[in-house]
Amino acid sequence: MSLLKTVQQYLGTSEINQISDRLGVDPQTTESAVSVALPMIVGGMARHAASPDGVATVQEAAATHEYAADDVQATVQAAPAVESGGLLSKIFGPHKPSVQEGVQQASGLDLGKAKQLLLMLAPLVLSAFARRRSSNQQSGNIGADLQQDAQDARDRMPHIGGFLGQLLGA
């Protein structure tokens, strides 16, 4: 199962409503923004994991957040309003501004809310990624696996394909 589909399974109505409350936007806007943000997170991780240093930092972040999906509501609630620990910098590296701006432009959220959304969703993506790796459902090449996930997201979400293409350098 794709990384994107796995994470989407974690996000039911109550989780979307909780994210909506935290962002101060309606649930429909949140659902739309989540559908943009998740592929952008995967794409950002894939781009960063194209380098050996990036692979190591993505792998470390995934291991740290492996259990975030055990309690999605607690993970969403615990997400800071602004980045303090550098999680997004770790998983996106120098591509962090591109991911944040892509989510902002494609979702219509202001930049602050787009960043906050990424901080809520990134641990869930990392958790799904870590769990899939620990169950040996990947090839073992983190960069290639994430590139495949990003391509799958791009194929499924044609309305943001251009943003993902720019992010991935395609």
PATOR-114720 format. One line per 4 residues: number of its first residue (from 1); their letters; for each residue x, y, z of N, C-alpha, C. Coordinates in pm, 1 decimal. Example, Ala and Ser with C-alpha at 12.3 -4.5 7.8 and 13.67 -1.06 7.14 Angstrom:
REM residues 2
1> as> 1319.0/-569.0/780.0/1230.0/-450.0/780.0/1320.0/-330.0/780.0  1285.0/-225.0/708.0/1367.0/-106.0/714.0/1290.0/3.0/787.0
//
This chain:
REM residues 170
1> msll> 84.3/-117.1/0.0/0.0/0.0/0.0/89.3/124.0/0.0  46.3/224.9/-73.2/127.1/345.7/-81.3/130.1/418.2/53.1  234.4/492.2/71.6/250.7/570.5/193.8/135.4/669.3/208.4  96.9/730.8/99.5/-11.9/828.3/100.5/-143.5/765.7/146.2
5> ktvq> -176.4/649.8/91.7/-300.7/581.7/130.8/-298.1/540.9/277.9  -183.5/495.2/323.2/-171.4/454.2/463.0/-201.9/571.1/555.8  -141.7/685.6/528.6/-163.3/801.8/614.8/-308.2/849.7/605.5  -365.3/847.3/487.2/-504.4/890.0/471.5/-598.8/804.2/555.1
9> qylg> -563.3/678.3/577.1/-645.9/591.3/660.1/-646.2/635.6/806.7  -542.0/703.9/848.6/-534.2/752.1/986.7/-625.6/872.0/1011.3  -668.7/938.5/904.4/-736.8/1067.3/916.9/-885.7/1056.0/887.7  -960.9/1025.2/991.3/-1106.2/1018.9/980.9/-1168.4/1154.6/1009.4
13> tsei> -1298.3/1155.8/1019.8/-1372.6/1279.5/1042.1/-1329.9/1349.5/1170.2  -1312.7/1275.7/1278.1/-1276.4/1341.5/1404.4/-1136.5/1402.9/1397.3  -1044.5/1337.7/1328.7/-909.0/1392.1/1315.4/-909.8/1517.6/1227.3  -985.4/1513.7/1118.8/-997.0/1631.9/1031.7/-1059.2/1747.5/1109.6
17> nqis> -1163.0/1719.0/1188.1/-1225.7/1823.5/1269.4/-1127.4/1881.6/1370.7  -1045.7/1796.2/1429.6/-946.5/1843.6/1525.6/-843.8/1933.5/1457.2  -798.4/1892.7/1340.7/-703.7/1975.1/1264.9/-769.7/2108.2/1227.6  -896.2/2102.5/1186.6/-971.4/2224.4/1152.8/-975.1/2320.6/1269.4
21> drlg> -1004.9/2268.3/1386.5/-1010.3/2351.4/1507.0/-875.0/2415.8/1535.2  -769.1/2337.9/1522.3/-634.2/2392.2/1548.5/-595.0/2499.1/1447.6  -636.8/2479.2/1321.9/-602.3/2576.6/1218.3/-696.8/2695.9/1214.3  -817.7/2676.7/1269.0/-916.9/2783.0/1264.7/-981.6/2797.9/1127.7
25> vdpq> -995.6/2685.6/1056.5/-1061.7/2685.6/926.3/-1168.8/2576.5/925.8  -1256.9/2580.0/827.2/-1364.7/2481.5/822.5/-1311.4/2344.4/780.0  -1385.8/2237.8/812.1/-1339.8/2101.9/780.5/-1318.9/2076.5/631.0  -1399.1/2137.0/545.4/-1381.4/2116.7/400.9/-1248.0/2175.2/354.0
29> ttes> -1215.1/2293.7/403.9/-1086.5/2354.8/369.7/-972.6/2268.4/422.7  -989.6/2218.3/543.4/-886.9/2132.5/603.4/-867.8/2005.9/521.6  -977.5/1942.2/485.0/-967.5/1818.7/406.5/-895.9/1843.9/274.5  -927.6/1953.7/210.4/-861.8/1990.1/86.1/-712.9/2017.1/109.3
33> avsv> -681.7/2089.4/215.8/-542.2/2121.3/247.2/-463.3/1995.2/281.1  -524.9/1902.2/353.6/-458.5/1775.7/386.8/-428.5/1697.3/259.3  -522.8/1698.1/165.5/-501.9/1623.7/41.0/-387.7/1681.3/-41.3  -355.3/1807.6/-19.0/-241.4/1871.6/-84.2/-114.3/1848.1/-2.9
37> alpm> -124.7/1863.5/127.6/-6.7/1857.4/213.9/58.1/1719.1/217.6  -22.2/1614.6/222.8/36.6/1480.1/234.2/128.6/1446.4/116.8  85.7/1466.0/-8.0/178.1/1437.3/-117.9/300.5/1529.0/-117.5  282.4/1653.4/-72.4/396.0/1744.5/-66.5/496.9/1698.5/39.7
41> ivgg> 447.5/1645.4/150.9/537.9/1591.9/253.3/616.3/1474.4/196.4  546.1/1384.3/130.8/613.2/1268.3/70.6/714.2/1314.3/-34.1  673.9/1410.3/-116.5/765.5/1462.9/-218.2/887.2/1530.4/-157.0  865.3/1607.1/-52.0/977.4/1673.0/15.8/1072.9/1574.3/79.1
45> marh> 1016.1/1470.3/139.3/1100.5/1365.7/197.6/1179.7/1295.1/88.0  1114.1/1267.5/-24.4/1180.4/1198.4/-135.7/1295.5/1282.6/-189.8  1270.3/1411.5/-205.9/1375.0/1499.5/-259.1/1493.7/1503.9/-164.1  1466.5/1515.8/-35.3/1574.9/1522.4/62.9/1649.6/1389.1/70.0
49> aasp> 1577.1/1279.1/56.6/1639.4/1146.9/66.1/1716.7/1109.1/-59.7  1722.9/1200.4/-155.1/1802.7/1175.0/-274.6/1952.5/1185.0/-244.9  1987.7/1240.3/-128.6/2128.2/1249.0/-89.8/2153.5/1155.7/28.5  2275.1/1106.1/43.0/2305.6/1017.2/155.9/2277.9/1081.4/291.6
53> dgva> 2312.7/1207.6/308.6/2284.8/1274.8/435.9/2134.8/1285.1/457.9  2060.5/1312.1/350.8/1915.4/1322.3/360.1/1852.3/1190.0/399.9  1902.9/1081.9/344.4/1852.0/949.3/379.8/1866.5/927.7/529.9  1981.7/960.9/582.3/2007.7/939.2/725.4/1913.5/1022.6/811.5
57> tvqe> 1890.6/1147.5/775.3/1804.8/1230.8/859.2/1658.8/1189.2/847.9  1614.7/1149.3/728.3/1476.5/1101.4/713.4/1459.3/972.1/792.9  1555.1/884.1/784.4/1547.6/757.4/857.2/1544.8/781.7/1008.4  1626.2/873.0/1056.3/1628.7/905.7/1199.4/1495.7/966.7/1244.2
61> aaat> 1442.2/1057.4/1164.3/1314.2/1120.2/1199.2/1201.6/1017.2/1198.6  1205.3/926.3/1103.5/1102.5/821.8/1097.5/1109.5/733.1/1221.7  1228.9/694.7/1261.2/1243.3/610.5/1380.4/1192.7/682.9/1505.1  1217.4/811.4/1512.9/1172.4/890.9/1627.6/1019.9/898.9/1635.2
65> heya> 953.8/897.1/1519.8/808.6/916.0/1514.7/731.8/787.7/1480.8  796.3/673.4/1494.8/734.4/546.6/1455.5/597.2/523.9/1519.1  577.5/570.1/1640.4/452.6/540.9/1711.0/352.1/656.0/1708.1  378.3/758.5/1628.8/288.2/874.6/1621.1/148.8/835.7/1575.1
69> addv> 137.1/734.5/1491.9/6.2/693.7/1440.5/-74.1/611.7/1541.0  -12.6/571.9/1652.3/-86.4/497.0/1754.3/-199.0/580.4/1814.5  -177.7/710.6/1822.8/-279.7/801.0/1875.1/-274.9/929.1/1791.7  -345.4/926.0/1681.0/-341.7/1036.3/1585.7/-387.6/1166.1/1650.4
73> qatv> -494.6/1159.0/1729.1/-545.4/1281.2/1790.7/-442.2/1341.9/1885.7  -372.4/1261.1/1961.2/-268.2/1312.9/2050.6/-152.5/1371.5/1969.8  -118.6/1307.8/1859.7/-11.4/1358.5/1773.8/-48.3/1494.6/1717.4  -170.5/1508.0/1669.2/-216.8/1635.7/1614.7/-217.5/1741.4/1724.2
77> qaap> -266.8/1705.0/1840.7/-274.6/1800.2/1951.9/-135.9/1842.9/1998.4  -41.0/1751.8/1995.1/93.8/1781.3/2044.6/177.4/1862.6/1945.9  133.0/1872.1/1822.0/210.3/1946.3/1721.9/221.0/2092.7/1762.7  340.4/2146.5/1757.9/355.4/2287.0/1795.1/292.0/2378.4/1689.7
81> aves> 255.4/2497.6/1731.0/198.7/2594.7/1637.2/306.2/2647.4/1541.8  428.9/2650.8/1589.3/542.2/2689.5/1505.7/653.8/2588.3/1528.9  738.2/2574.1/1430.6/844.9/2475.0/1440.8/947.5/2517.9/1544.6  972.3/2426.8/1637.9/1071.1/2458.0/1740.4/1186.5/2358.1/1737.5
85> ggll> 1159.0/2233.6/1705.2/1262.9/2131.9/1708.6/1327.7/2102.4/1575.0  1280.0/2164.7/1469.3/1342.1/2145.0/1339.8/1298.0/2020.7/1264.9  1181.5/1963.6/1300.3/1136.0/1842.1/1233.3/1125.6/1862.8/1082.4  1063.7/1970.9/1040.4/1046.3/1993.3/897.0/1180.5/2014.8/828.6
89> skif> 1272.5/2079.0/897.0/1406.8/2096.1/840.9/1476.6/1962.0/825.9  1454.2/1872.6/922.1/1516.2/1740.2/915.0/1465.0/1661.1/795.6  1334.1/1659.4/775.9/1280.7/1572.2/671.3/1278.8/1636.5/533.1  1285.5/1770.5/526.5/1285.6/1837.1/396.1/1419.9/1897.9/360.8
93> gphk> 1507.2/1914.7/459.9/1636.4/1977.1/435.1/1619.6/2112.6/368.7  1700.2/2140.5/267.3/1693.5/2270.7/201.9/1565.1/2290.9/120.1  1484.1/2188.8/108.9/1360.4/2196.9/30.1/1240.1/2239.5/114.3  1263.5/2265.6/242.1/1154.6/2304.3/332.5/1074.7/2424.0/280.4
97> psvq> 1137.7/2532.6/238.5/1057.9/2646.0/188.9/972.5/2609.1/67.0  1025.2/2524.9/-20.9/949.1/2483.6/-139.2/824.6/2404.7/-100.5  839.4/2316.0/-3.5/725.2/2236.5/42.3/621.6/2327.6/107.0  665.9/2414.4/195.7/573.2/2503.4/264.8/499.5/2594.2/167.2
101> egvq> 571.1/2652.1/74.3/508.4/2740.3/-24.2/416.9/2662.9/-118.0  455.6/2541.2/-153.0/370.0/2458.3/-237.0/237.8/2427.8/-169.6  243.1/2393.1/-40.7/119.7/2366.3/34.2/36.1/2494.2/43.5  100.9/2605.4/69.9/29.0/2732.4/78.7/-42.0/2763.4/-53.2
105> qasg> 30.0/2757.1/-162.8/-27.1/2792.8/-292.8/-136.1/2696.7/-336.4  -113.2/2567.7/-317.8/-209.7/2468.3/-365.1/-331.9/2456.1/-275.1  -317.0/2490.9/-146.3/-429.0/2473.5/-53.0/-508.5/2601.3/-29.7  -444.3/2715.3/-50.0/-510.6/2841.4/-20.2/-495.9/2884.9/124.3
109> ldlg> -431.7/2804.6/207.6/-405.4/2843.9/346.5/-297.8/2951.5/346.5  -300.7/3037.1/448.6/-188.8/3130.8/459.5/-65.2/3051.6/501.7  51.7/3112.4/485.6/176.8/3039.6/508.8/187.6/2986.3/650.9  143.9/3062.8/750.5/150.3/3016.8/889.2/66.9/2892.0/912.1
113> kakq> -52.8/2888.3/855.3/-139.4/2771.0/871.0/-85.7/2652.3/791.2  -26.2/2680.1/675.8/33.8/2571.9/596.7/148.3/2507.2/674.3  231.1/2589.2/738.8/341.3/2535.6/819.6/287.2/2454.2/936.5  183.6/2506.8/1001.3/124.8/2436.2/1115.4/66.8/2302.4/1070.5
117> lllm> 0.3/2300.8/956.2/-55.0/2175.2/903.1/56.2/2074.1/878.2  164.9/2118.7/820.3/277.7/2028.2/795.7/331.8/1971.4/926.6  335.8/2054.6/1030.1/383.7/2007.1/1160.3/290.3/1903.6/1221.8  161.8/1911.0/1190.3/66.5/1811.9/1241.4/74.5/1681.7/1163.3
121> lapl> 95.6/1692.2/1032.8/89.8/1573.6/947.2/223.6/1500.7/933.1  333.6/1571.8/940.5/465.2/1509.6/918.4/490.7/1390.1/1010.9  459.5/1398.4/1140.6/483.8/1280.4/1224.9/403.1/1157.9/1181.1  284.8/1180.2/1126.0/202.9/1067.8/1080.2/263.5/1002.7/955.9
125> vlsa> 315.1/1084.9/865.7/381.5/1031.3/745.9/506.6/955.5/787.8  582.1/1012.4/878.7/703.2/944.9/927.2/669.1/813.7/996.5  561.6/812.1/1072.5/518.4/690.5/1141.0/482.9/581.8/1040.3  404.9/618.0/940.2/366.3/520.6/837.0/489.9/468.7/764.0
129> farr> 582.2/558.5/735.7/705.1/520.3/666.4/787.9/424.7/752.7  803.7/456.9/880.0/881.7/371.5/970.8/818.6/233.9/984.1  687.5/231.1/996.4/618.8/102.2/1012.0/632.3/16.5/886.1  622.6/79.8/773.6/636.6/4.9/648.6/778.0/-48.9/635.3
133> rssn> 876.4/29.9/674.7/1016.0/-16.5/668.6/1038.7/-132.5/764.7  981.5/-123.7/885.4/1004.0/-229.8/983.1/933.7/-359.2/945.7  831.5/-349.9/862.1/762.6/-471.5/817.9/816.7/-521.9/684.5  930.0/-463.9/641.2/997.7/-505.5/517.9/908.8/-497.9/394.7
137> qqsg> 826.0/-394.7/387.7/740.1/-376.3/270.9/802.9/-281.0/169.9  933.4/-260.9/179.5/1002.6/-173.1/87.7/1125.5/-243.4/34.0  1186.4/-181.6/-64.7/1301.9/-241.6/-130.9/1427.8/-236.1/-46.5  1434.2/-146.7/51.1/1555.8/-129.0/128.8/1631.9/-5.1/86.5
141> niga> 1596.7/53.0/-28.2/1657.2/176.5/-74.6/1560.8/290.1/-41.0  1588.3/360.9/68.0/1496.8/463.2/117.8/1468.1/568.7/11.8  1572.2/617.5/-52.9/1553.3/720.4/-154.7/1463.2/672.7/-267.4  1488.4/552.5/-317.4/1407.9/498.7/-426.7/1264.3/471.9/-382.4
145> dlqq> 1248.5/420.5/-261.2/1113.1/393.5/-210.2/1033.1/522.7/-198.6  1095.8/627.6/-145.7/1026.2/755.6/-133.5/999.8/818.9/-270.2  1091.4/802.2/-362.9/1067.9/852.6/-499.3/946.2/783.3/-560.7  934.0/653.4/-537.9/818.1/580.1/-590.2/689.8/629.2/-524.2
149> daqd> 693.8/650.9/-392.8/577.2/704.7/-322.5/539.8/842.8/-376.3  641.1/926.4/-400.2/614.7/1060.8/-452.7/555.0/1053.2/-592.6  605.0/961.8/-673.4/549.1/945.9/-808.4/405.2/895.2/-801.5  377.6/802.6/-712.6/240.4/754.4/-693.5/148.8/868.8/-651.3
153> ardr> 196.9/953.1/-560.2/117.5/1068.6/-515.0/93.2/1163.8/-630.6  194.2/1186.1/-709.1/181.9/1275.5/-825.6/79.4/1221.7/-924.8  80.9/1091.3/-945.5/-14.2/1029.0/-1038.6/-157.2/1036.3/-985.3  -173.5/1020.7/-855.5/-306.6/1022.2/-793.6/-364.7/1161.9/-777.9
157> mphi> -278.3/1257.8/-766.8/-320.9/1394.6/-737.0/-278.6/1487.6/-850.4  -339.4/1474.7/-966.9/-293.9/1555.7/-1081.0/-306.9/1706.3/-1057.9  -397.7/1747.3/-968.5/-415.4/1890.4/-943.5/-295.4/1953.0/-873.0  -209.6/1871.7/-813.9/-88.3/1926.4/-753.3/36.6/1869.3/-817.7
161> ggfl> 19.0/1798.5/-927.4/132.7/1737.1/-995.4/241.0/1835.9/-1031.8  201.5/1957.1/-1073.0/300.1/2059.0/-1108.6/384.8/2100.0/-990.0  321.2/2115.9/-873.1/396.1/2151.2/-752.4/493.1/2039.3/-715.5  445.0/1915.4/-722.4/531.5/1801.9/-689.8/643.2/1789.6/-791.8
165> gqll> 611.9/1812.5/-917.5/714.4/1806.6/-1021.9/824.5/1908.3/-997.9  784.7/2030.3/-960.0/884.0/2132.5/-927.7/968.9/2091.0/-808.5  903.4/2038.0/-707.2/973.6/1996.4/-587.0/1071.5/1883.6/-616.1  1029.4/1790.3/-699.2/1113.1/1675.3/-728.5/1213.2/1703.6/-839.1
169> ga> 1205.3/1821.9/-896.8/1299.8/1858.4/-1000.4/1268.9/1796.6/-1134.5  1142.3/1754.7/-1151.6/1103.7/1690.6/-1278.5/1042.6/1793.2/-1371.3
//
